[in-house]
Amino acid sequence: MRRFPRLPAVGPLREGFWRSPLRGPWLASLLSSALLPLIAVCAVTGFISHLAYQPQLGSNAIFNGPGPGNGFDLYGLGWPTSPAWLYAATQGLHVVSGIAAIPILLAKLWTVLPKLFENPPVLSVAHALERLSLVLLVGGGLFTIATGVINIQLWYPFGFPFVPAHYYGAILFVAALVLHVALKLPLMLRVFRERGWLRPLRDDLAHTRPEPGVPGVVTSAPAAAAAPTLTRRALVAGVGASSVGLGAMAAGQVVGGPLNDLALLAPRGRRGAGPNAFPVNKTFAAVGIPRDRVGSGWRLELRGGGASPTRLGRAELLGMPQTHATLPIACVEGWSTTQHWTGVRLLELARLAGVEDPETLEVRSLQPHGRLARVTLNRGQVQDDHALLALRVNGVDLSLDHGYPARVIVPALPGVHCTKWVGELVFA
């Protein structure tokens, strides 16, 4: 007697509903072997981004801080400033690998789709737990990829904050993926031993047959297959071409230069002309700073060392020794750009504030609200020779959208931490 009843055999639960002869363990294994490295790169670089935010410092935490109900963050050692392109490289890889994985992920889901509609849906308690892990795997994967793509496109139709949702979705997905790989890797290797890595790709349309069953394994290959209309070679080639094409489009906004023309789907793929014509995440109009606060009356306030604050106008800052640095700036959304910055070294400003050997720096923006209105930098970042309070870019004054009258630029610093419209620097 069955412990778990069968459901009515209708729709996708009906035997014979799934008829494609291309589905089976070999195709699922091949797609998995292509998908896994991309997912691994995407996951690792995504978590690296959280480490780069240095949530252990000041108010940098993505969430509200440690403690019950406040979530949890990833804590690591201080984020380095060398190489200067480190953050641009990791987040470029994050976005390119994630986008390139989409066609392969969808093809893999198509391949194993019949297994999601097994009837009866549950055979035992162990089988129920396996099915639950599949819900986390499939749901977590689709949710994480979908929210990432939506974030890249600057479109937020959902009613929840992107960063924690994407972060927790990724944790659930990676945990389910590790379990899935541990369970399925022996089967994948067995299938490749029996059928070869690429041998089924040699079959032409006339010789395209359903995959043979694997003893002891429930297969997605149909019991009664339809006549093939496509070879496995054509399917794999189409999926591969789609993956490479989407990856190249994503790389266009990462690498820039001549590849920028490939960024057809990137909202920042077209950058216009002029010294300030490079990507902007937050515009001056969007943050709500009154115009008079960045006018001629603007003063930078320096604090530290227990002394009274030092206030400097823009003309005084321009009168100080200027440092020039060619540095990239990059965002978690994948875009990066390298510009020539001019400004005053943060270490020089620390000394003016009475702090000779600063351990940290809290940068306070004029923007009235937002978690990133205050950002804390570590010792290595403050004391780097190319860590600047930038006043000019590419030989001209910063535009309002790029942080006029002054912004922070530090090698390898996440773009959201390169604070714009700086009003106060607090050295400790």
C-alpha positions in Angstrom: 0.0 0.0 0.0 1.3 3.4 -0.9 2.0 5.8 1.9 1.6 8.8 -0.4 -1.3 8.8 -2.9 -0.9 9.6 -6.6 -2.4 12.8 -7.9 -4.9 12.9 -10.8 -3.0 12.2 -14.0 -3.7 15.4 -15.8 -1.6 18.0 -17.6 2.1 17.6 -16.8 1.4 14.9 -14.3 0.1 12.7 -17.1 2.4 9.9 -18.3 3.4 10.7 -21.9 3.0 14.5 -21.5 6.7 15.1 -21.8 7.9 13.7 -25.1 11.1 15.4 -26.2 13.7 12.7 -27.0 16.5 15.1 -26.1 15.9 15.1 -22.4 17.9 12.7 -20.2 20.7 12.3 -17.7 23.5 12.9 -20.2 22.1 16.3 -21.4 21.4 17.3 -17.8 25.0 16.4 -16.8 26.5 18.2 -19.7 24.6 21.4 -18.9 25.4 21.1 -15.2 29.1 20.8 -16.0 29.0 24.0 -18.0 26.7 25.8 -15.5 28.6 24.9 -12.2 31.8 27.0 -12.9 29.7 30.0 -13.9 27.6 29.8 -10.7 30.7 29.3 -8.6 32.4 32.4 -10.0 29.2 34.4 -9.6 28.6 33.3 -6.0 32.2 33.8 -4.9 32.5 37.3 -6.4 29.1 38.2 -5.1 30.1 37.4 -1.5 33.5 39.1 -2.1 31.5 42.3 -2.8 30.0 42.1 0.7 33.4 41.6 2.2 34.6 44.7 0.2 32.0 46.8 2.0 33.8 46.0 5.3 30.6 45.8 7.4 32.7 45.6 10.6 33.5 49.3 10.2 31.3 52.1 11.4 27.9 52.1 9.6 29.1 50.1 6.6 26.9 47.0 7.5 24.5 46.1 4.8 21.9 45.4 7.5 21.3 47.1 10.8 24.3 45.5 12.6 24.9 42.4 14.6 22.2 41.1 17.0 18.8 39.4 17.0 16.5 40.5 14.2 19.2 42.5 12.4 20.4 39.8 10.0 24.0 38.9 9.5 26.8 40.1 7.3 30.1 38.6 6.1 33.1 39.9 8.0 36.6 39.6 6.9 40.0 41.4 7.0 40.4 44.9 5.7 39.8 45.3 2.0 43.0 46.1 0.1 43.8 49.0 -2.2 46.0 47.0 -4.6 45.6 46.2 -7.3 43.5 49.3 -8.0 41.2 47.3 -10.4 40.4 44.6 -7.9 36.8 45.5 -7.2 36.2 46.3 -10.9 37.5 42.8 -11.8 35.5 40.9 -9.2 32.2 42.6 -9.9 32.7 42.5 -13.6 33.2 38.7 -13.3 30.1 38.6 -11.0 27.8 40.2 -13.6 29.3 38.5 -16.7 29.2 35.0 -15.2 25.7 35.5 -13.8 24.3 36.8 -17.1 26.1 34.1 -19.1 24.6 31.4 -16.9 21.0 32.3 -17.7 20.6 30.4 -21.0 22.4 27.3 -19.5 20.3 27.5 -16.3 17.0 27.7 -18.3 18.1 24.8 -20.6 19.0 22.7 -17.5 15.6 23.4 -16.0 13.9 22.4 -19.3 15.9 19.2 -19.3 14.9 18.1 -15.8 11.4 19.6 -15.8 9.6 16.3 -16.0 11.2 15.2 -12.7 9.5 18.2 -11.0 6.2 16.7 -11.9 6.7 13.1 -10.7 3.6 11.3 -9.7 3.2 10.5 -6.8 5.1 13.7 -5.9 6.4 12.1 -2.7 7.5 8.5 -2.2 9.0 8.7 1.3 10.2 11.1 4.0 13.7 11.1 2.4 12.2 11.7 -1.0 10.2 14.6 0.5 13.4 16.2 1.9 15.0 15.9 -1.6 12.0 17.5 -3.2 12.2 20.4 -0.6 15.9 20.9 -1.5 14.9 21.1 -5.2 12.4 23.9 -4.3 15.2 25.8 -2.6 17.6 25.1 -5.5 15.2 26.0 -8.4 13.4 28.8 -6.5 16.6 30.3 -5.1 18.4 30.1 -8.4 15.6 31.8 -10.3 15.1 34.4 -7.6 18.7 35.3 -7.3 19.3 35.6 -11.1 16.1 37.5 -11.7 16.7 40.1 -8.9 20.3 40.5 -10.1 19.2 41.2 -13.7 16.4 43.6 -12.5 19.0 45.5 -10.4 21.3 45.8 -13.4 18.4 47.3 -15.4 17.6 49.8 -12.6 14.1 48.5 -12.4 12.6 47.7 -9.0 9.0 46.5 -9.3 9.2 44.5 -6.1 8.2 46.0 -2.7 11.4 44.8 -0.8 15.0 46.1 -0.6 17.2 44.5 -3.3 20.4 44.0 -1.4 19.2 41.8 1.6 16.8 39.9 -0.6 19.5 39.1 -3.2 21.9 38.3 -0.4 19.7 35.9 1.5 18.4 34.3 -1.7 22.0 33.7 -2.8 22.8 32.0 0.6 19.8 29.7 0.3 20.6 28.9 -3.4 24.3 28.2 -2.7 23.4 25.9 0.3 20.9 24.0 -1.8 23.4 23.8 -4.7 26.2 22.3 -2.5 23.8 19.6 -1.3 22.6 19.0 -4.9 26.1 18.6 -6.3 27.1 16.3 -3.5 24.1 14.0 -4.3 24.3 14.2 -8.1 28.1 14.3 -8.8 28.5 10.5 -8.7 25.6 10.1 -11.1 27.0 12.7 -13.5 30.4 11.0 -13.5 28.7 7.6 -14.1 26.8 9.0 -17.1 29.9 10.5 -18.6 31.8 7.2 -18.2 29.0 5.2 -19.9 28.1 7.7 -22.7 31.2 9.8 -23.0 31.5 13.6 -22.5 30.7 14.6 -26.1 29.8 11.4 -28.0 26.0 12.1 -28.2 26.7 15.3 -30.0 27.9 13.3 -33.0 24.3 12.0 -33.7 22.5 13.6 -36.6 18.8 14.0 -36.6 18.1 10.5 -38.0 20.1 9.0 -35.1 18.8 11.2 -32.3 17.2 8.8 -29.9 16.0 9.0 -26.3 18.7 8.4 -23.8 19.0 4.9 -22.3 17.9 4.7 -18.7 20.4 4.6 -15.8 19.7 1.7 -13.4 18.3 2.9 -10.1 17.8 6.4 -11.3 14.5 8.1 -12.2 15.2 9.7 -15.6 13.7 12.7 -17.3 13.9 10.8 -20.6 10.4 10.1 -21.9 8.9 6.6 -22.0 7.2 7.4 -25.3 9.2 10.0 -27.2 8.1 12.1 -30.1 10.1 12.2 -33.3 13.1 14.6 -32.9 13.0 18.0 -34.6 16.4 19.0 -33.3 19.7 17.3 -32.6 21.4 17.5 -29.2 24.3 19.2 -31.0 22.0 22.0 -32.3 20.5 22.4 -28.8 23.8 22.6 -27.1 25.2 25.0 -29.8 22.2 27.3 -29.4 22.4 27.4 -25.7 26.2 28.0 -25.9 25.9 30.8 -28.4 23.2 32.5 -26.3 25.4 32.2 -23.2 28.4 33.7 -25.0 26.3 36.4 -26.6 24.7 37.6 -23.4 28.1 37.4 -21.6 29.7 39.6 -24.3 26.9 42.1 -23.9 27.4 42.2 -20.2 31.2 42.5 -20.7 30.7 45.6 -22.8 29.9 47.8 -19.8 32.6 46.1 -17.7 35.6 46.4 -20.1 34.4 49.5 -22.0 36.4 50.9 -24.9 35.6 49.2 -28.2 33.5 46.6 -26.4 31.1 49.3 -25.1 29.2 49.0 -28.4 28.3 45.4 -27.4 26.5 46.6 -24.2 23.1 46.6 -25.9 21.1 45.7 -22.8 23.1 47.8 -20.3 21.3 51.0 -19.1 24.7 52.7 -18.9 26.1 51.3 -22.1 26.0 54.6 -23.9 28.1 57.2 -22.1 28.0 60.3 -24.3 30.9 62.7 -24.6 32.8 65.1 -22.4 35.1 64.8 -19.3 32.2 64.0 -17.0 30.4 61.6 -19.4 30.8 58.4 -17.5 28.3 56.3 -15.5 26.3 57.8 -12.6 24.4 55.7 -10.1 22.8 58.5 -8.1 22.1 61.9 -9.6 22.3 65.1 -7.6 18.6 65.7 -8.2 17.7 62.2 -6.8 19.4 62.6 -3.4 17.6 65.8 -2.4 20.5 68.1 -1.5 19.5 71.8 -1.5 21.5 73.6 -4.2 22.8 76.2 -1.9 24.6 73.6 0.2 27.0 72.9 -2.7 27.4 76.5 -3.8 30.1 79.1 -2.9 29.3 78.8 0.8 30.2 75.1 0.9 32.9 74.2 3.5 34.6 70.8 4.1 34.7 70.1 7.8 37.7 68.1 9.2 37.4 66.4 12.6 39.9 64.4 14.6 42.5 64.5 17.3 40.2 66.1 19.8 40.7 69.6 18.3 38.1 72.0 17.1 37.0 71.2 13.5 38.9 72.6 10.6 36.8 74.1 7.8 38.1 74.5 4.3 36.4 76.0 1.2 36.9 74.6 -2.3 39.4 77.4 -3.2 41.5 76.5 -0.2 41.5 72.8 -1.1 42.5 73.7 -4.7 45.4 75.8 -3.3 46.8 72.7 -1.5 49.3 70.3 -3.2 47.2 68.4 -5.8 47.7 64.7 -6.5 46.8 63.2 -9.9 45.7 59.5 -10.1 44.2 57.4 -12.9 41.8 55.1 -11.1 38.9 52.9 -12.0 35.5 53.2 -10.3 33.2 50.3 -10.3 29.7 49.3 -9.1 28.2 46.1 -7.9 26.0 46.2 -11.0 29.0 45.4 -13.1 29.9 48.6 -14.8 33.4 50.1 -14.4 35.2 53.1 -15.9 38.7 54.5 -15.5 39.1 58.2 -15.2 41.9 60.7 -14.3 41.2 62.3 -10.9 42.8 65.3 -9.2 42.5 66.2 -5.6 44.0 66.3 -2.1 45.4 63.2 -0.5 43.2 62.0 2.4 46.3 61.6 4.5 47.2 65.3 4.1 43.7 66.2 5.3 44.1 63.8 8.3 47.2 65.7 9.3 45.3 69.0 9.0 42.7 67.5 11.4 45.4 66.7 13.9 45.7 62.9 13.2 49.1 61.9 12.0 48.4 58.1 11.7 44.7 57.7 11.1 43.2 54.2 11.6 39.8 54.9 10.1 38.0 57.7 8.3 34.2 58.3 8.4 33.1 60.1 5.3 29.9 62.0 5.7 27.9 63.1 2.6 25.6 66.1 2.4 22.8 63.8 1.2 20.1 63.9 3.9 19.3 60.2 4.1 20.3 56.8 2.9 22.5 54.1 4.4 25.5 55.1 2.2 25.4 58.7 3.4 28.1 57.7 5.9 30.9 55.3 4.9 34.0 54.2 7.0 37.4 53.5 5.4 40.1 51.4 6.9 43.7 52.4 7.7 45.2 51.2 4.4 42.5 53.0 2.4 43.0 56.3 4.2 46.8 56.2 3.9 47.1 55.0 0.4 49.1 57.5 -1.8 46.3 57.6 -4.3 43.4 57.9 -1.9 42.0 61.4 -2.7 39.3 63.9 -1.9 38.8 64.5 -5.6 37.9 68.0 -6.8 38.4 67.5 -10.6 38.1 64.8 -13.1 39.8 64.6 -16.5 41.0 68.1 -16.2 37.7 69.8 -15.3 35.6 70.4 -12.2 33.4 67.5 -11.1 29.9 67.8 -12.3 27.1 67.9 -9.7 26.1 64.3 -10.6 29.7 63.2 -10.0 29.9 64.7 -6.6 30.8 68.4 -6.9 32.1 70.1 -4.9 34.2 67.1 -3.7 34.1 63.3 -3.6 36.2 60.4 -2.3 38.1 58.2 -4.7 40.2 55.3 -3.4 41.9 52.4 -5.3 39.8 49.2 -5.4 37.0 50.8 -3.3 33.4 49.8 -4.2 31.8 52.6 -6.2 29.0 53.1 -3.6 31.7 53.9 -1.0 33.4 56.6 -3.2 31.2 59.1 -1.4 29.9 62.1 -3.4 29.0 65.6 -2.1 31.3 65.2 0.9 30.6 67.5 3.8 32.6 66.1 6.6 35.6 63.9 7.2 36.1 62.4 10.7 39.5 60.8 11.3 40.2 58.5 14.2 
